[in-house]
Amino acid sequence: MLAEWKTILTNDLHALKQLTGRDEMSRMRYVMKEQEIGQHCYQAGEILTDKELLLLKKALSLTDQQWNSYKSKIRPAPE
């Protein structure tokens, strides 16, 4: 399970780096990708043990602050 989340989030972070345009559509795609990463961080946190989560963050070179920053970008579900 840890390897799966590492692959998913590695691909997400790589895709985010590719979104560099300054036009409105590029910025919107960037924000949407950040939200997707946040959702994946949240889901991984629900499934993985604390030790696995620590290993995942380390493998991705993400600090707790960066991890929580992505999680904070999750868009609330529509009511």
N, CA, C and O atoms as a GROMACS GRO file, in nm:
protein
  316
    1MET      N    1   0.083  -0.120   0.000
    1MET     CA    2   0.000   0.000   0.000
    1MET      C    3   0.087   0.126   0.000
    1MET      O    4   0.056   0.223  -0.069
    2LEU      N    5   0.195   0.123   0.077
    2LEU     CA    6   0.286   0.238   0.083
    2LEU      C    7   0.344   0.269  -0.055
    2LEU      O    8   0.350   0.385  -0.096
    3ALA      N    9   0.386   0.166  -0.127
    3ALA     CA   10   0.445   0.185  -0.259
    3ALA      C   11   0.344   0.246  -0.356
    3ALA      O   12   0.380   0.328  -0.440
    4GLU      N   13   0.218   0.206  -0.344
    4GLU     CA   14   0.114   0.261  -0.431
    4GLU      C   15   0.097   0.410  -0.408
    4GLU      O   16   0.090   0.488  -0.503
    5TRP      N   17   0.090   0.451  -0.280
    5TRP     CA   18   0.074   0.593  -0.250
    5TRP      C   19   0.197   0.672  -0.292
    5TRP      O   20   0.186   0.786  -0.336
    6LYS      N   21   0.315   0.611  -0.278
    6LYS     CA   22   0.438   0.679  -0.321
    6LYS      C   23   0.433   0.705  -0.471
    6LYS      O   24   0.470   0.814  -0.516
    7THR      N   25   0.388   0.608  -0.548
    7THR     CA   26   0.378   0.624  -0.692
    7THR      C   27   0.276   0.731  -0.729
    7THR      O   28   0.302   0.817  -0.813
    8ILE      N   29   0.158   0.724  -0.666
    8ILE     CA   30   0.052   0.821  -0.695
    8ILE      C   31   0.100   0.963  -0.666
    8ILE      O   32   0.087   1.052  -0.750
    9LEU      N   33   0.154   0.983  -0.546
    9LEU     CA   34   0.195   1.119  -0.507
    9LEU      C   35   0.319   1.167  -0.582
    9LEU      O   36   0.332   1.286  -0.609
   10THR      N   37   0.410   1.076  -0.616
   10THR     CA   38   0.526   1.114  -0.698
   10THR      C   39   0.478   1.165  -0.834
   10THR      O   40   0.526   1.268  -0.882
   11ASN      N   41   0.385   1.093  -0.894
   11ASN     CA   42   0.330   1.136  -1.022
   11ASN      C   43   0.256   1.269  -1.009
   11ASN      O   44   0.268   1.356  -1.095
   12ASP      N   45   0.179   1.285  -0.901
   12ASP     CA   46   0.107   1.410  -0.877
   12ASP      C   47   0.204   1.528  -0.867
   12ASP      O   48   0.184   1.631  -0.931
   13LEU      N   49   0.308   1.512  -0.786
   13LEU     CA   50   0.404   1.621  -0.763
   13LEU      C   51   0.480   1.654  -0.891
   13LEU      O   52   0.510   1.770  -0.917
   14HIS      N   53   0.511   1.552  -0.970
   14HIS     CA   54   0.578   1.574  -1.098
   14HIS      C   55   0.486   1.653  -1.193
   14HIS      O   56   0.530   1.747  -1.259
   15ALA      N   57   0.360   1.612  -1.198
   15ALA     CA   58   0.263   1.682  -1.284
   15ALA      C   59   0.247   1.827  -1.240
   15ALA      O   60   0.233   1.916  -1.324
   16LEU      N   61   0.247   1.851  -1.110
   16LEU     CA   62   0.233   1.987  -1.058
   16LEU      C   63   0.348   2.075  -1.106
   16LEU      O   64   0.328   2.191  -1.142
   17LYS      N   65   0.469   2.019  -1.106
   17LYS     CA   66   0.586   2.096  -1.150
   17LYS      C   67   0.578   2.132  -1.298
   17LYS      O   68   0.637   2.232  -1.341
   18GLN      N   69   0.505   2.053  -1.376
   18GLN     CA   70   0.493   2.077  -1.519
   18GLN      C   71   0.395   2.190  -1.550
   18GLN      O   72   0.397   2.246  -1.660
   19LEU      N   73   0.310   2.224  -1.454
   19LEU     CA   74   0.208   2.326  -1.475
   19LEU      C   75   0.266   2.463  -1.442
   19LEU      O   76   0.253   2.513  -1.330
   20THR      N   77   0.332   2.524  -1.542
   20THR     CA   78   0.405   2.647  -1.516
   20THR      C   79   0.349   2.769  -1.587
   20THR      O   80   0.400   2.880  -1.566
   21GLY      N   81   0.247   2.753  -1.669
   21GLY     CA   82   0.194   2.867  -1.743
   21GLY      C   83   0.137   2.975  -1.653
   21GLY      O   84   0.096   2.947  -1.540
   22ARG      N   85   0.136   3.097  -1.702
   22ARG     CA   86   0.086   3.210  -1.623
   22ARG      C   87  -0.056   3.251  -1.663
   22ARG      O   88  -0.114   3.340  -1.601
   23ASP      N   89  -0.110   3.189  -1.765
   23ASP     CA   90  -0.245   3.225  -1.807
   23ASP      C   91  -0.347   3.167  -1.709
   23ASP      O   92  -0.315   3.082  -1.626
   24GLU      N   93  -0.470   3.215  -1.719
   24GLU     CA   94  -0.575   3.176  -1.624
   24GLU      C   95  -0.600   3.025  -1.623
   24GLU      O   96  -0.617   2.966  -1.516
   25MET      N   97  -0.602   2.963  -1.739
   25MET     CA   98  -0.628   2.819  -1.747
   25MET      C   99  -0.516   2.740  -1.679
   25MET      O  100  -0.544   2.642  -1.609
   26SER      N  101  -0.393   2.780  -1.697
   26SER     CA  102  -0.279   2.712  -1.632
   26SER      C  103  -0.288   2.725  -1.481
   26SER      O  104  -0.263   2.629  -1.408
   27ARG      N  105  -0.323   2.845  -1.435
   27ARG     CA  106  -0.335   2.865  -1.289
   27ARG      C  107  -0.448   2.780  -1.233
   27ARG      O  108  -0.437   2.725  -1.123
   28MET      N  109  -0.557   2.769  -1.308
   28MET     CA  110  -0.669   2.688  -1.263
   28MET      C  111  -0.630   2.540  -1.256
   28MET      O  112  -0.665   2.471  -1.160
   29ARG      N  113  -0.556   2.492  -1.356
   29ARG     CA  114  -0.509   2.353  -1.354
   29ARG      C  115  -0.415   2.328  -1.237
   29ARG      O  116  -0.418   2.222  -1.175
   30TYR      N  117  -0.330   2.428  -1.206
   30TYR     CA  118  -0.237   2.417  -1.095
   30TYR      C  119  -0.313   2.403  -0.962
   30TYR      O  120  -0.282   2.316  -0.881
   31VAL      N  121  -0.413   2.488  -0.943
   31VAL     CA  122  -0.494   2.483  -0.821
   31VAL      C  123  -0.567   2.349  -0.811
   31VAL      O  124  -0.573   2.289  -0.703
   32MET      N  125  -0.621   2.302  -0.922
   32MET     CA  126  -0.693   2.174  -0.921
   32MET      C  127  -0.598   2.058  -0.888
   32MET      O  128  -0.636   1.965  -0.817
   33LYS      N  129  -0.476   2.064  -0.939
   33LYS     CA  130  -0.377   1.959  -0.911
   33LYS      C  131  -0.338   1.963  -0.764
   33LYS      O  132  -0.320   1.858  -0.702
   34GLU      N  133  -0.323   2.083  -0.707
   34GLU     CA  134  -0.294   2.094  -0.564
   34GLU      C  135  -0.406   2.033  -0.481
   34GLU      O  136  -0.381   1.966  -0.380
   35GLN      N  137  -0.529   2.055  -0.522
   35GLN     CA  138  -0.644   1.998  -0.452
   35GLN      C  139  -0.642   1.845  -0.462
   35GLN      O  140  -0.671   1.775  -0.365
   36GLU      N  141  -0.607   1.795  -0.578
   36GLU     CA  142  -0.597   1.650  -0.597
   36GLU      C  143  -0.488   1.590  -0.508
   36GLU      O  144  -0.506   1.486  -0.447
   37ILE      N  145  -0.374   1.658  -0.501
   37ILE     CA  146  -0.265   1.613  -0.414
   37ILE      C  147  -0.311   1.614  -0.269
   37ILE      O  148  -0.284   1.521  -0.193
   38GLY      N  149  -0.381   1.719  -0.230
   38GLY     CA  150  -0.434   1.727  -0.095
   38GLY      C  151  -0.528   1.612  -0.063
   38GLY      O  152  -0.523   1.554   0.046
   39GLN      N  153  -0.613   1.578  -0.159
   39GLN     CA  154  -0.705   1.465  -0.141
   39GLN      C  155  -0.627   1.335  -0.125
   39GLN      O  156  -0.660   1.252  -0.040
   40HIS      N  157  -0.524   1.318  -0.206
   40HIS     CA  158  -0.442   1.197  -0.196
   40HIS      C  159  -0.367   1.191  -0.064
   40HIS      O  160  -0.353   1.084  -0.005
   41CYS      N  161  -0.319   1.305  -0.015
   41CYS     CA  162  -0.251   1.310   0.116
   41CYS      C  163  -0.349   1.270   0.225
   41CYS      O  164  -0.316   1.192   0.315
   42TYR      N  165  -0.469   1.323   0.217
   42TYR     CA  166  -0.572   1.290   0.317
   42TYR      C  167  -0.604   1.141   0.314
   42TYR      O  168  -0.609   1.076   0.419
   43GLN      N  169  -0.624   1.086   0.195
   43GLN     CA  170  -0.658   0.944   0.181
   43GLN      C  171  -0.544   0.856   0.232
   43GLN      O  172  -0.568   0.757   0.301
   44ALA      N  173  -0.421   0.890   0.198
   44ALA     CA  174  -0.306   0.812   0.245
   44ALA      C  175  -0.299   0.816   0.398
   44ALA      O  176  -0.269   0.715   0.461
   45GLY      N  177  -0.328   0.932   0.456
   45GLY     CA  178  -0.327   0.946   0.601
   45GLY      C  179  -0.432   0.861   0.669
   45GLY      O  180  -0.414   0.819   0.783
   46GLU      N  181  -0.542   0.836   0.600
   46GLU     CA  182  -0.649   0.754   0.656
   46GLU      C  183  -0.617   0.604   0.649
   46GLU      O  184  -0.666   0.525   0.729
   47ILE      N  185  -0.535   0.566   0.552
   47ILE     CA  186  -0.509   0.424   0.525
   47ILE      C  187  -0.379   0.375   0.588
   47ILE      O  188  -0.373   0.265   0.644
   48LEU      N  189  -0.274   0.457   0.578
   48LEU     CA  190  -0.142   0.414   0.622
   48LEU      C  191  -0.124   0.430   0.773
   48LEU      O  192  -0.190   0.512   0.837
   49THR      N  193  -0.034   0.350   0.828
   49THR     CA  194   0.002   0.365   0.969
   49THR      C  195   0.088   0.491   0.984
   49THR      O  196   0.135   0.546   0.885
   50ASP      N  197   0.108   0.535   1.106
   50ASP     CA  198   0.192   0.653   1.131
   50ASP      C  199   0.333   0.632   1.078
   50ASP      O  200   0.393   0.723   1.020
   51LYS      N  201   0.385   0.512   1.098
   51LYS     CA  202   0.520   0.481   1.051
   51LYS      C  203   0.527   0.485   0.898
   51LYS      O  204   0.620   0.541   0.841
   52GLU      N  205   0.427   0.425   0.833
   52GLU     CA  206   0.424   0.427   0.686
   52GLU      C  207   0.410   0.570   0.633
   52GLU      O  208   0.471   0.605   0.533
   53LEU      N  209   0.330   0.650   0.701
   53LEU     CA  210   0.310   0.788   0.660
   53LEU      C  211   0.440   0.866   0.672
   53LEU      O  212   0.474   0.945   0.584
   54LEU      N  213   0.512   0.844   0.779
   54LEU     CA  214   0.642   0.907   0.798
   54LEU      C  215   0.739   0.868   0.686
   54LEU      O  216   0.810   0.953   0.632
   55LEU      N  217   0.740   0.739   0.652
   55LEU     CA  218   0.826   0.691   0.544
   55LEU      C  219   0.786   0.752   0.409
   55LEU      O  220   0.871   0.786   0.327
   56LEU      N  221   0.656   0.765   0.388
   56LEU     CA  222   0.606   0.823   0.263
   56LEU      C  223   0.650   0.969   0.250
   56LEU      O  224   0.700   1.010   0.145
   57LYS      N  225   0.630   1.046   0.355
   57LYS     CA  226   0.671   1.187   0.352
   57LYS      C  227   0.821   1.199   0.327
   57LYS      O  228   0.865   1.285   0.250
   58LYS      N  229   0.898   1.113   0.391
   58LYS     CA  230   1.043   1.115   0.374
   58LYS      C  231   1.080   1.081   0.229
   58LYS      O  232   1.166   1.146   0.170
   59ALA      N  233   1.016   0.978   0.175
   59ALA     CA  234   1.044   0.936   0.037
   59ALA      C  235   1.010   1.047  -0.063
   59ALA      O  236   1.075   1.061  -0.166
   60LEU      N  237   0.907   1.125  -0.032
   60LEU     CA  238   0.865   1.234  -0.121
   60LEU      C  239   0.937   1.365  -0.091
   60LEU      O  240   0.916   1.464  -0.160
   61SER      N  241   1.021   1.365   0.012
   61SER     CA  242   1.092   1.485   0.059
   61SER      C  243   0.994   1.597   0.095
   61SER      O  244   1.016   1.714   0.062
   62LEU      N  245   0.886   1.559   0.163
   62LEU     CA  246   0.787   1.656   0.209
   62LEU      C  247   0.794   1.671   0.360
   62LEU      O  248   0.800   1.572   0.433
   63THR      N  249   0.794   1.794   0.406
   63THR     CA  250   0.788   1.819   0.550
   63THR      C  251   0.642   1.806   0.595
   63THR      O  252   0.551   1.803   0.512
   64ASP      N  253   0.622   1.799   0.726
   64ASP     CA  254   0.484   1.797   0.778
   64ASP      C  255   0.410   1.923   0.734
   64ASP      O  256   0.291   1.917   0.703
   65GLN      N  257   0.480   2.035   0.733
   65GLN     CA  258   0.418   2.161   0.693
   65GLN      C  259   0.372   2.156   0.547
   65GLN      O  260   0.260   2.199   0.515
   66GLN      N  261   0.455   2.104   0.458
   66GLN     CA  262   0.416   2.092   0.317
   66GLN      C  263   0.299   1.995   0.302
   66GLN      O  264   0.204   2.022   0.228
   67TRP      N  265   0.305   1.883   0.372
   67TRP     CA  266   0.200   1.782   0.368
   67TRP      C  267   0.067   1.845   0.411
   67TRP      O  268  -0.035   1.830   0.343
   68ASN      N  269   0.069   1.915   0.523
   68ASN     CA  270  -0.053   1.978   0.574
   68ASN      C  271  -0.101   2.091   0.484
   68ASN      O  272  -0.221   2.116   0.475
   69SER      N  273  -0.008   2.158   0.418
   69SER     CA  274  -0.045   2.264   0.325
   69SER      C  275  -0.125   2.206   0.208
   69SER      O  276  -0.226   2.263   0.168
   70TYR      N  277  -0.080   2.093   0.154
   70TYR     CA  278  -0.156   2.027   0.046
   70TYR      C  279  -0.293   1.984   0.097
   70TYR      O  280  -0.394   2.004   0.029
   71LYS      N  281  -0.297   1.926   0.216
   71LYS     CA  282  -0.425   1.881   0.271
   71LYS      C  283  -0.522   1.998   0.290
   71LYS      O  284  -0.644   1.981   0.277
   72SER      N  285  -0.470   2.114   0.320
   72SER     CA  286  -0.555   2.231   0.344
   72SER      C  287  -0.618   2.283   0.214
   72SER      O  288  -0.709   2.366   0.218
   73LYS      N  289  -0.570   2.236   0.100
   73LYS     CA  290  -0.620   2.282  -0.029
   73LYS      C  291  -0.740   2.202  -0.079
   73LYS      O  292  -0.796   2.232  -0.185
   74ILE      N  293  -0.779   2.102  -0.002
   74ILE     CA  294  -0.893   2.020  -0.044
   74ILE      C  295  -1.018   2.107  -0.050
   74ILE      O  296  -1.049   2.181   0.044
   75ARG      N  297  -1.087   2.096  -0.159
   75ARG     CA  298  -1.211   2.173  -0.177
   75ARG      C  299  -1.323   2.105  -0.100
   75ARG      O  300  -1.338   1.982  -0.108
   76PRO      N  301  -1.402   2.180  -0.027
   76PRO     CA  302  -1.513   2.118   0.046
   76PRO      C  303  -1.614   2.054  -0.050
   76PRO      O  304  -1.636   2.103  -0.161
   77ALA      N  305  -1.672   1.947  -0.005
   77ALA     CA  306  -1.773   1.878  -0.086
   77ALA      C  307  -1.896   1.967  -0.102
   77ALA      O  308  -1.935   2.035  -0.007
   78PRO      N  309  -1.957   1.968  -0.219
   78PRO     CA  310  -2.078   2.048  -0.236
   78PRO      C  311  -2.191   1.994  -0.150
   78PRO      O  312  -2.202   1.873  -0.130
   79GLU      N  313  -2.273   2.083  -0.100
   79GLU     CA  314  -2.382   2.041  -0.011
   79GLU      C  315  -2.507   2.009  -0.089
   79GLU      O  316  -2.609   1.972  -0.030
   0.00000   0.00000   0.00000
